[in-house]
Amino acid sequence: MKYSILYLFPLVAMLYTNCTTSGPEVNTSSSIDNIKNDQIKLLGYEILPPTISTSSNRTLYRANIILKGDDGLNEERNRQLLLHIYDSIRNTSYRPNAINLFLFQTLEHSESGMGQWIARISKAKIENGPTISVQNFKTNIENDLAQDEGKSFSLNDRKMIFKKIIEAEDKSMQLADKKYPRTSTINFDRNDDYQKKLVKKLKFTIQKKYNIDEKILKAIALEGLEYNWPMPPML
């Protein structure tokens, strides 16, 4: 489970929270009928096969939407796109009374299992209209982190290191859970201690491979979270 990167790096956790929330969710039920199709600057996108679950009085339609050929960081266009897709889905033969749609920059983001969506539109059965939520990230462009730290890593190199950090977090938690399953109170502390030792060792291996210190490793972890770099799928 990848949430441990936030646990190990408190500063990263604080900034990640700040950069991925956009304030209160906004109810947009009145916006659907006001937006005309010719006003919507539709982005290229693909709707992955949906999951549709039904009960006696609810039909839930859930799907991931992948953007194509765009950085995905234009909030207003994302809102318009989600409203357009939402309006189309509620008029299909499924006639869902609950909808949950997630918008991702890339397929890789959707496959990480870490909630790396950039916008979401949802409606519960008891609600009259949908609610749109957004996660705000920095524009994904080359920056001078490497020069600031006295190193010469390219953007691709830093993204690779970021993925290895996440993989180290995953592996340490997986091994800790196997050795000390969280089935008793005493195992919680043992699991936590063992995981910390493992991730420290794995991080040191990354530092040796790339000849970097802990400061640079943390800087790259923070950069990856701020720019929403794709995380590898969970182990």
DOGUBA-631284 format. One record per residue: residue number from 1; residue in one letter; y, z, x of N, C-alpha, C in turn. Coordinates in Angstrom, 2 decimals, decimal comma, padded with zeros to 5 digits. Atoms other than C-alpha are relative to their C-alpha. Example, Ala and Ser with C-alpha at 12.3 -4.5 7.8 and 13.67 -1.06 7.14 Angstrom:
! residues 2
1_A_-001,19_000,00_000,89_-004,50_007,80_012,30_001,20_000,00_000,90 .
2_S_-001,19_-000,06_-000,82_-001,06_007,14_013,67_001,09_000,73_-000,77 .
END
This chain:
! residues 235
1_M_-001,20_000,00_000,85_000,00_000,00_000,00_001,24_000,00_000,88 .
2_K_-001,10_000,25_-000,92_003,28_-001,14_001,48_001,18_000,95_-000,15 .
3_Y_-001,16_-000,85_000,17_005,58_001,56_000,17_000,21_000,95_001,16 .
4_S_-000,12_-000,95_-001,10_004,92_003,61_003,30_001,08_-000,38_000,99 .
5_I_-001,08_000,38_-000,91_007,48_001,57_005,24_001,28_000,72_-000,37 .
6_L_-001,18_-000,72_000,45_010,11_003,28_003,14_-000,12_001,48_000,34 .
7_Y_000,23_-001,40_-000,31_008,55_006,67_003,76_000,24_000,28_001,48 .
8_L_-000,13_-000,20_-001,45_008,51_006,22_007,53_001,41_-000,23_000,49 .
9_F_-001,36_000,32_-000,43_012,02_004,82_007,79_000,98_000,42_-001,09 .
10_P_-000,90_-000,47_001,05_014,36_006,97_005,63_001,24_-000,86_-000,16 .
11_L_-001,19_000,83_000,09_017,40_004,83_006,50_-000,31_-001,31_-000,70 .
12_V_000,42_001,24_000,64_015,52_001,71_005,49_-000,16_000,22_-001,49 .
13_A_000,22_-000,29_001,41_014,53_003,35_002,21_001,32_000,10_-000,75 .
14_M_-001,30_-000,18_000,65_018,11_004,29_001,40_000,69_-001,34_-000,19 .
15_L_-000,68_001,27_000,09_019,52_000,85_002,16_-000,76_-000,97_-000,88 .
16_Y_000,80_000,88_000,85_016,63_-000,93_000,45_000,30_000,28_-001,46 .
17_T_-000,34_-000,36_001,37_017,38_000,99_-002,73_001,35_-000,53_-000,38 .
18_N_-001,35_000,46_000,30_021,05_000,11_-002,49_000,07_-001,51_-000,17 .
19_C_-000,15_001,45_000,01_020,50_-003,59_-001,90_-000,85_-000,67_-001,07 .
20_T_000,88_000,64_000,96_017,87_-004,16_-004,57_000,27_000,40_-001,44 .
21_T_-000,31_-000,34_001,37_019,47_-002,66_-007,63_001,40_-000,47_-000,32 .
22_S_-001,29_000,56_000,35_022,36_-004,08_-009,53_000,69_000,77_-001,10 .
23_G_-000,63_-000,79_001,04_023,33_-001,25_-011,80_-000,82_-000,04_-001,27 .
24_P_000,73_-000,08_001,27_022,35_-000,73_-015,44_-000,49_-001,36_-000,45 .
25_E_000,51_001,24_000,56_020,20_-003,34_-017,12_000,92_-000,44_-001,13 .
26_V_-000,91_000,55_000,99_022,19_-005,63_-019,38_-000,78_-000,65_-001,12 .
27_N_000,65_000,63_001,14_021,01_-006,50_-022,87_000,71_-001,31_-000,30 .
28_T_-000,59_001,34_000,15_021,53_-010,22_-023,40_-000,45_-000,68_-001,27 .
29_S_000,53_000,62_001,20_020,13_-010,76_-026,87_001,01_-000,91_-000,68 .
30_S_-001,01_000,82_000,65_023,43_-012,18_-028,09_000,32_-001,26_000,79 .
31_S_-000,36_001,12_-000,86_023,63_-014,63_-025,18_-000,84_-001,24_-000,25 .
32_I_000,93_001,12_000,12_020,65_-016,81_-026,07_000,57_-001,09_-000,89 .
33_D_-000,50_001,00_000,93_022,24_-018,55_-029,03_001,34_-000,58_000,42 .
34_N_-001,32_000,46_-000,43_025,57_-018,91_-027,23_-000,06_-001,00_001,14 .
35_I_000,11_000,88_-001,16_024,30_-020,81_-024,20_-000,61_-001,33_-000,43 .
36_K_000,49_001,32_000,34_023,91_-024,54_-024,78_-000,78_-000,58_001,16 .
37_N_000,85_000,59_-001,04_021,31_-026,54_-022,89_000,81_-000,78_001,02 .
38_D_-000,76_000,82_-000,94_023,94_-028,83_-021,38_000,87_000,86_000,92 .
39_Q_-000,77_-000,89_-000,86_025,64_-025,79_-019,86_-000,88_000,65_001,05 .
40_I_000,93_-000,66_-000,91_022,52_-024,60_-018,08_-000,27_-000,89_001,20 .
41_K_000,30_000,74_-001,22_022,28_-025,74_-014,48_-001,41_000,41_000,44 .
42_L_001,38_-000,40_-000,23_018,53_-025,62_-014,36_-000,41_-000,23_001,45 .
43_L_000,55_000,13_-001,34_016,84_-025,03_-011,04_-001,40_-000,58_-000,11 .
44_G_001,39_000,42_-000,01_013,55_-026,63_-010,04_-000,86_001,25_000,00 .
45_Y_000,82_-001,20_000,08_010,84_-024,15_-010,95_-001,40_-000,35_-000,49 .
46_E_001,37_000,14_000,49_007,17_-023,69_-011,73_-000,40_001,32_-000,65 .
47_I_000,51_-001,20_000,67_005,72_-021,24_-014,25_-001,49_000,09_000,29 .
48_L_001,41_-000,18_-000,32_002,40_-019,92_-012,97_-000,76_000,34_-001,29 .
49_P_000,78_-000,29_001,21_-000,47_-019,51_-015,47_000,28_001,41_-000,52 .
50_P_-000,39_-001,31_000,55_000,57_-016,69_-017,79_-001,20_000,88_-000,32 .
51_T_000,98_-000,94_000,52_-001,33_-013,59_-018,80_000,45_000,36_-001,41 .
52_I_-000,35_-000,27_001,39_-001,39_-013,19_-022,57_-000,98_001,02_-000,56 .
53_S_000,85_-001,06_000,56_-002,70_-009,99_-024,10_000,44_000,28_-001,43 .
54_T_-000,29_-000,23_001,41_-002,94_-009,28_-027,78_-000,67_001,27_-000,50 .
55_S_000,57_-001,14_000,71_-003,54_-006,25_-029,95_000,28_-000,24_-001,48 .
56_S_-000,16_000,18_001,44_-003,31_-005,66_-033,69_001,41_-000,40_-000,40 .
57_N_-001,39_000,29_000,39_000,48_-005,86_-033,73_000,89_-000,43_001,16 .
58_R_-000,81_000,41_-001,15_001,57_-007,07_-030,29_-000,66_-001,14_000,75 .
59_T_000,44_001,08_-000,89_001,30_-010,26_-028,27_000,95_000,00_001,20 .
60_L_-000,81_-000,07_-001,21_002,53_-009,84_-024,69_-000,24_-001,23_000,85 .
61_Y_000,04_001,18_-000,87_003,34_-012,92_-022,62_000,63_000,39_001,33 .
62_R_-000,49_-000,36_-001,33_003,66_-012,22_-018,89_-000,25_-001,15_000,96 .
63_A_000,18_001,11_-000,93_004,26_-014,84_-016,20_000,96_000,13_001,18 .
64_N_-000,86_000,11_-001,17_005,66_-015,37_-012,72_000,58_-001,41_000,07 .
65_I_-000,70_001,28_-000,12_008,20_-018,14_-012,16_000,41_-000,19_001,45 .
66_I_-000,31_000,26_-001,40_008,58_-019,73_-008,73_001,10_-001,05_000,09 .
67_L_-001,09_000,95_-000,21_011,84_-021,40_-007,72_-000,40_-001,03_001,05 .
68_K_000,27_001,05_-000,98_011,75_-024,67_-005,79_001,31_-000,59_000,50 .
69_G_-001,15_000,67_-000,60_014,34_-026,02_-003,38_001,31_000,71_-000,18 .
70_D_-001,24_-000,75_000,15_016,88_-023,22_-003,79_-000,22_001,38_000,60 .
71_D_000,18_-001,32_-000,60_017,56_-019,91_-002,06_-000,19_001,08_-001,06 .
72_G_000,29_-000,92_001,10_017,39_-018,24_-005,47_000,96_001,16_-000,15 .
73_L_-000,88_-001,16_-000,02_020,34_-015,93_-004,89_001,26_-000,19_-000,85 .
74_N_-001,12_000,19_000,91_022,74_-017,31_-007,50_-000,33_000,74_-001,30 .
75_E_000,38_-000,88_001,10_022,64_-014,52_-010,07_000,23_-000,63_-001,37 .
76_E_-000,31_000,55_001,31_024,31_-016,36_-012,95_-000,98_-001,13_-000,37 .
77_R_000,96_001,07_000,29_022,05_-019,43_-012,65_-001,38_000,58_-000,31 .
78_N_001,29_-000,63_000,27_019,01_-017,15_-012,52_-000,05_000,56_-001,41 .
79_R_-000,07_-000,53_001,36_020,12_-015,44_-015,72_-000,15_-001,12_-001,03 .
80_Q_000,05_001,12_000,94_020,63_-018,77_-017,47_-001,40_-000,60_-000,05 .
81_L_001,35_000,56_-000,05_017,26_-020,05_-016,29_-000,98_000,88_-000,76 .
82_L_000,92_-000,90_000,68_015,42_-016,96_-017,51_000,21_-000,01_-001,52 .
83_L_-000,28_000,07_001,44_017,16_-017,10_-020,88_-000,56_-001,29_-000,60 .
84_H_000,52_001,29_000,46_016,22_-020,78_-021,20_-001,52_000,05_-000,14 .
85_I_001,46_-000,07_000,04_012,55_-020,13_-020,38_-000,45_000,98_-001,09 .
86_Y_000,32_-001,00_001,03_012,47_-017,03_-022,59_000,09_-000,62_-001,39 .
87_D_-000,20_000,61_001,30_013,83_-018,99_-025,52_-001,10_-001,02_-000,31 .
88_S_001,07_000,98_000,19_011,21_-021,71_-024,99_-001,33_000,68_-000,32 .
89_I_001,29_-000,68_000,16_008,31_-019,25_-024,77_-000,11_000,67_-001,36 .
90_R_000,11_-000,72_001,27_009,15_-017,26_-027,88_-000,20_-000,96_-001,18 .
91_N_000,20_000,98_001,05_008,98_-020,50_-029,88_-001,29_-000,79_000,15 .
92_T_001,28_000,67_-000,18_005,55_-021,55_-028,62_-000,99_000,47_-001,07 .
93_S_001,03_-000,35_000,98_002,35_-021,30_-030,65_-000,46_001,45_000,15 .
94_Y_000,41_-001,40_-000,21_001,69_-017,87_-029,08_000,85_000,95_-000,83 .
95_R_-000,95_-000,84_000,72_004,75_-016,43_-030,87_-000,02_001,44_000,51 .
96_P_000,07_-001,36_-000,55_004,86_-013,43_-028,51_001,15_000,86_-000,51 .
97_N_-001,06_-000,93_000,35_006,79_-010,37_-029,64_000,32_000,96_001,14 .
98_A_-000,31_-000,73_-001,24_006,78_-008,93_-026,11_-000,12_-001,00_001,15 .
99_I_-000,05_000,98_-001,09_007,70_-010,92_-023,00_000,42_000,68_001,28 .
100_N_-000,36_-000,52_-001,32_007,86_-010,12_-019,30_-000,09_-001,16_000,99 .
101_L_-000,05_001,12_-000,92_008,96_-012,90_-016,92_000,66_000,43_001,31 .
102_F_-000,51_-000,37_-001,31_009,50_-012,46_-013,18_000,35_-001,27_000,78 .
103_L_-000,47_001,15_-000,76_011,52_-014,91_-011,07_-000,07_000,31_001,50 .
104_F_000,18_-000,19_-001,44_010,57_-015,28_-007,38_000,60_-001,16_000,77 .
105_Q_-000,53_001,05_-000,85_012,16_-017,22_-004,54_-001,09_-000,97_000,45 .
106_T_001,12_000,82_-000,48_008,78_-018,48_-003,29_-001,31_000,54_-000,54 .
107_L_001,33_-000,44_000,38_005,09_-018,31_-004,11_-000,44_001,17_000,87 .
108_E_000,36_-001,07_-000,92_004,66_-016,11_-001,04_000,56_001,34_-000,46 .
109_H_-000,59_-001,24_000,52_007,03_-013,54_-002,54_-000,82_000,54_-001,18 .
110_S_000,74_-000,44_001,19_005,01_-013,46_-005,76_-001,37_000,55_000,36 .
111_E_001,35_-000,41_-000,38_001,72_-012,98_-003,91_-000,05_001,27_000,84 .
112_S_000,00_-001,18_-000,87_002,82_-010,00_-001,81_-000,45_001,25_-000,75 .
113_G_000,37_-001,19_000,76_002,17_-007,53_-004,63_000,99_001,13_000,14 .
114_M_-000,98_-001,04_-000,26_005,34_-005,65_-003,72_001,26_-000,12_-000,87 .
115_G_-001,15_000,09_000,90_007,64_-006,54_-006,60_001,20_-000,67_000,63 .
116_Q_-001,09_000,68_-000,69_009,71_-008,99_-004,55_000,70_-001,03_-000,87 .
117_W_-000,71_000,90_000,90_011,18_-010,68_-007,62_001,50_000,16_000,17 .
118_I_-001,46_-000,06_-000,10_014,88_-011,50_-007,70_000,65_000,20_-001,36 .
119_A_-000,52_-000,22_001,34_015,33_-011,42_-011,47_-001,18_000,10_-000,97 .
120_R_001,06_-000,20_000,98_013,32_-010,39_-014,51_000,62_000,04_-001,40 .
121_I_-000,42_-000,11_001,40_013,67_-010,81_-018,26_-001,16_000,60_-000,77 .
122_S_001,07_-000,68_000,71_011,73_-008,54_-020,55_000,45_000,38_-001,41 .
123_K_-000,26_-000,43_001,36_011,46_-007,65_-024,20_-001,22_000,74_-000,52 .
124_A_001,07_-000,78_000,61_009,37_-004,91_-025,78_-000,11_-000,36_-001,48 .
125_K_000,24_000,36_001,40_007,90_-005,30_-029,25_001,06_000,60_-000,93 .
126_I_-000,93_-000,69_000,90_010,34_-002,82_-030,76_001,46_-000,40_000,23 .
127_E_-001,37_000,40_-000,30_013,42_-004,46_-029,19_000,37_-001,29_-000,71 .
128_N_-000,47_001,20_000,69_015,54_-007,05_-030,94_000,22_-001,17_000,94 .
129_G_-000,29_001,06_-000,97_016,42_-009,00_-027,81_-000,42_000,39_001,39 .
130_P_000,47_-000,24_-001,37_015,64_-009,29_-024,10_001,01_000,75_000,86 .
131_T_-000,82_-000,66_-001,02_016,96_-007,37_-021,13_-000,24_-000,70_001,32 .
132_I_000,12_000,64_-001,31_017,67_-009,00_-017,77_000,31_001,02_001,08 .
133_S_-000,21_-000,84_-001,17_017,34_-007,10_-014,51_000,06_-000,90_001,23 .
134_V_-000,09_000,78_-001,23_018,30_-008,42_-011,07_-000,13_000,93_001,20 .
135_Q_000,04_-000,70_-001,28_017,64_-007,34_-007,50_000,87_-000,80_000,97 .
136_N_-000,96_000,69_-000,87_020,42_-008,16_-005,07_-000,41_000,10_001,47 .
137_F_000,34_000,05_-001,42_019,60_-009,26_-001,53_001,08_-000,79_000,74 .
138_K_-000,94_000,77_-000,81_021,66_-010,64_001,31_-000,48_-001,45_000,10 .
139_T_000,34_001,41_-000,16_021,78_-014,40_001,82_-000,88_-000,17_001,22 .
140_N_000,99_000,14_-001,06_018,86_-015,45_003,95_000,43_-001,05_001,02 .
141_I_-000,48_000,91_-001,03_020,68_-017,03_006,90_-000,19_000,65_001,37 .
142_E_000,13_-000,50_-001,37_020,41_-016,70_010,66_001,16_000,95_000,30 .
143_N_-001,07_-000,92_-000,38_022,35_-013,73_011,99_-000,17_000,42_001,45 .
144_D_-000,02_-000,33_-001,43_023,04_-012,08_015,32_-000,64_001,34_000,30 .
145_L_000,71_-001,25_-000,29_020,70_-009,09_015,12_-000,56_-000,01_001,41 .
146_A_000,63_000,08_-001,33_018,88_-010,31_018,23_001,03_000,22_001,10 .
147_Q_-001,02_-000,16_-001,02_022,11_-010,55_020,22_000,54_001,43_000,00 .
148_D_-000,48_-001,37_000,09_023,27_-007,16_018,93_-000,91_000,96_000,75 .
149_E_000,96_-000,89_-000,63_020,11_-005,57_020,28_-000,33_-000,43_001,43 .
150_G_000,24_000,42_-001,37_020,23_-007,43_023,57_-001,28_-000,78_000,17 .
151_K_001,23_000,77_-000,06_017,21_-009,54_022,70_000,27_-001,42_-000,47 .
152_S_-000,22_001,41_000,35_016,71_-013,22_022,00_-001,06_-000,49_-000,98 .
153_F_001,00_000,41_000,98_014,30_-013,29_019,07_000,61_-000,93_-001,03 .
154_S_-000,44_000,92_001,05_014,63_-016,19_016,67_-000,26_000,64_-001,36 .
155_L_000,23_-000,50_001,35_014,68_-015,69_012,91_-001,49_-000,02_-000,33 .
156_N_001,43_000,09_000,26_011,06_-016,86_012,70_-000,77_001,09_000,72 .
157_D_000,66_-001,07_-000,76_010,04_-014,39_015,41_000,18_001,34_-000,70 .
158_R_-000,28_-001,29_000,66_011,71_-011,52_013,57_-000,79_000,11_-001,31 .
159_K_000,78_-000,01_001,23_010,02_-012,53_010,32_-001,48_000,30_000,30 .
160_M_001,38_-000,26_-000,38_006,66_-012,50_012,10_-000,20_001,47_000,34 .
161_I_000,08_-001,42_-000,34_007,33_-009,04_013,52_000,06_000,85_-001,26 .
162_F_-000,11_-000,72_001,26_008,37_-007,85_010,06_-001,34_000,03_-000,73 .
163_K_001,29_000,05_000,66_005,07_-009,01_008,62_-001,03_000,89_000,69 .
164_K_000,94_-000,84_-000,74_003,16_-007,24_011,36_000,28_001,49_-000,26 .
165_I_-000,34_-001,38_000,34_005,05_-004,02_010,57_-000,61_000,35_-001,36 .
166_I_000,55_-000,25_001,33_004,02_-004,31_006,91_-001,52_000,09_000,06 .
167_E_001,46_-000,03_-000,14_000,43_-005,07_007,88_-000,46_001,30_000,64 .
168_A_000,33_-001,28_-000,64_000,42_-001,98_010,11_000,08_001,14_-001,02 .
169_E_-000,13_-001,01_001,04_001,63_000,13_007,19_-001,21_-000,06_-000,94 .
170_D_001,14_000,17_000,90_-001,08_-001,30_004,93_-001,28_000,53_000,63 .
171_K_001,25_-000,37_-000,68_-003,86_-000,82_007,46_-000,10_001,50_000,20 .
172_S_000,03_-001,44_-000,23_-002,89_002,75_008,28_-000,31_000,76_-001,28 .
173_M_000,26_-000,68_001,26_-002,88_003,76_004,62_-001,41_-000,27_-000,51 .
174_Q_001,35_000,34_000,43_-006,12_001,92_003,90_-001,04_000,85_000,76 .
175_L_000,94_-000,79_-000,82_-007,93_003,66_006,78_000,11_001,49_-000,30 .
176_A_-000,18_-001,42_000,32_-006,43_007,04_005,91_-000,64_000,33_-001,35 .
177_D_000,60_-000,24_001,31_-007,54_006,70_002,29_-001,53_-000,02_000,08 .
178_K_001,45_000,07_-000,16_-011,05_005,80_003,45_-000,54_001,26_000,66 .
179_K_000,47_-001,19_-000,74_-011,33_008,75_005,84_000,26_001,28_-000,79 .
180_Y_-000,36_-001,19_000,77_-009,56_011,28_003,63_000,44_-000,42_-001,41 .
181_P_-000,36_000,39_001,37_-009,72_010,18_-000,03_000,85_001,08_-000,67 .
182_R_-000,91_-000,96_000,64_-006,98_011,78_-002,09_-000,64_000,57_-001,27 .
183_T_000,73_-000,58_001,13_-009,46_013,61_-004,28_000,16_001,51_-000,06 .
184_S_-000,23_-001,44_000,00_-008,39_017,13_-003,35_001,35_000,29_000,65 .
185_T_-001,31_-000,37_-000,53_-005,19_018,94_-002,43_-000,01_000,02_001,53 .
186_I_000,07_-000,10_-001,45_-006,32_019,59_001,13_-000,05_-001,38_000,65 .
187_N_000,08_001,35_-000,55_-007,05_015,89_001,65_001,34_-000,71_000,00 .
188_F_-001,32_000,62_000,02_-003,49_014,96_000,75_000,70_000,20_001,34 .
189_D_-000,65_-000,28_-001,28_-002,17_016,67_003,89_-000,74_-000,69_001,14 .
190_R_000,78_000,66_-001,05_-005,01_015,34_006,04_000,24_-001,51_000,00 .
191_N_-000,26_001,43_000,14_-004,48_011,84_004,71_001,37_-000,36_000,58 .
192_D_-001,36_000,26_-000,46_-000,76_012,01_005,40_000,11_000,09_001,52 .
193_D_-000,06_-000,17_-001,45_-001,18_013,31_008,96_-000,73_-001,13_000,72 .
194_Y_000,79_001,05_-000,63_-003,87_010,77_009,79_000,72_-001,34_-000,08 .
195_Q_-000,71_001,26_000,17_-001,84_007,90_008,39_001,18_-000,10_000,96 .
196_K_-001,14_000,00_-000,91_001,21_008,89_010,45_-000,44_-000,29_001,44 .
197_K_000,51_000,25_-001,35_-000,87_008,92_013,63_-000,41_-001,46_000,17 .
198_L_000,46_001,38_-000,08_-002,42_005,55_012,87_001,17_-000,98_000,05 .
199_V_-001,10_000,97_000,05_000,83_003,79_012,00_000,84_000,09_001,28 .
200_K_-000,72_-000,13_-001,26_002,50_005,19_015,11_-000,70_-000,79_001,10 .
201_K_000,78_000,73_-001,00_-000,31_003,75_017,21_000,12_-001,51_-000,22 .
202_L_-000,10_001,42_000,31_-000,17_000,39_015,43_001,39_-000,55_000,30 .
203_K_-001,37_000,42_-000,31_003,60_000,20_015,75_000,21_-000,13_001,50 .
204_F_-000,14_000,06_-001,46_003,34_000,91_019,46_-000,65_-001,27_000,54 .
205_T_000,66_001,24_-000,39_000,92_-002,01_019,76_000,94_-001,20_-000,22 .
206_I_-000,96_001,07_000,28_003,55_-004,27_018,15_001,12_000,01_001,04 .
207_Q_-001,07_-000,12_-000,99_006,23_-002,94_020,49_-000,43_-000,54_001,35 .
208_K_000,51_000,48_-001,28_004,06_-003,67_023,52_-000,13_-001,52_000,00 .
209_K_000,22_001,44_000,07_003,19_-007,18_022,35_001,31_-000,77_000,12 .
210_Y_-001,27_000,72_000,00_006,82_-008,16_021,84_001,03_000,60_000,96 .
211_N_-000,88_-000,64_-000,98_008,31_-005,91_024,52_001,31_000,47_-000,65 .
212_I_-001,17_-000,55_000,69_010,64_-004,10_022,12_-000,17_001,51_-000,16 .
213_D_000,08_-001,45_000,20_011,49_-000,46_021,55_000,04_000,33_-001,49 .
214_E_000,06_-000,43_001,39_011,38_001,58_018,35_001,29_-000,33_-000,75 .
215_K_-001,27_000,31_000,63_015,07_000,97_017,66_000,02_-001,43_-000,54 .
216_I_000,03_001,41_000,42_014,59_-002,79_017,51_-001,00_-000,19_-001,13 .
217_L_001,02_000,10_001,06_011,43_-002,39_015,41_000,59_000,44_-001,34 .
218_K_-000,62_-000,48_001,25_013,37_-000,37_012,83_001,08_-000,96_-000,48 .
219_A_-001,06_000,94_000,37_016,25_-002,86_012,92_-000,60_-001,23_-000,70 .
220_I_000,66_001,16_000,60_013,86_-005,72_012,13_-000,57_000,36_-001,37 .
221_A_000,51_-000,44_001,30_012,22_-003,70_009,33_001,12_000,04_-001,03 .
222_L_-001,14_-000,07_000,91_015,63_-003,07_007,79_000,50_-001,40_-000,37 .
223_E_-000,46_001,36_000,24_016,67_-006,71_008,17_-000,92_-000,70_-001,01 .
224_G_000,94_000,64_000,90_013,51_-007,87_006,43_000,14_000,46_-001,43 .
225_L_-000,19_-000,52_001,34_014,12_-005,60_003,46_001,30_-000,48_-000,62 .
226_E_-001,31_000,41_000,51_017,79_-006,52_003,14_000,02_-001,48_-000,41 .
227_Y_000,00_001,44_000,26_017,05_-010,26_003,19_-001,21_-000,44_-000,83 .
228_N_001,16_000,29_000,85_013,88_-010,03_001,07_-000,95_-001,01_000,64 .
229_W_000,98_000,86_-000,65_011,63_-011,67_003,63_-001,36_000,21_-000,66 .
230_P_001,32_-000,16_000,64_008,16_-012,36_002,18_-000,88_000,97_000,77 .
231_M_000,97_-000,90_-000,60_005,63_-009,63_002,81_-001,39_-000,60_-000,14 .
232_P_001,37_000,52_000,12_001,98_-010,44_003,47_-000,70_000,66_-001,19 .
233_P_000,76_-000,63_001,10_-000,49_-009,83_000,62_-000,61_001,31_000,43 .
234_M_000,58_-001,31_-000,31_-001,82_-006,30_000,42_-001,44_-000,15_000,48 .
235_L_001,35_000,06_-000,56_-004,97_-005,68_002,42_-001,02_000,49_-001,01 .
END
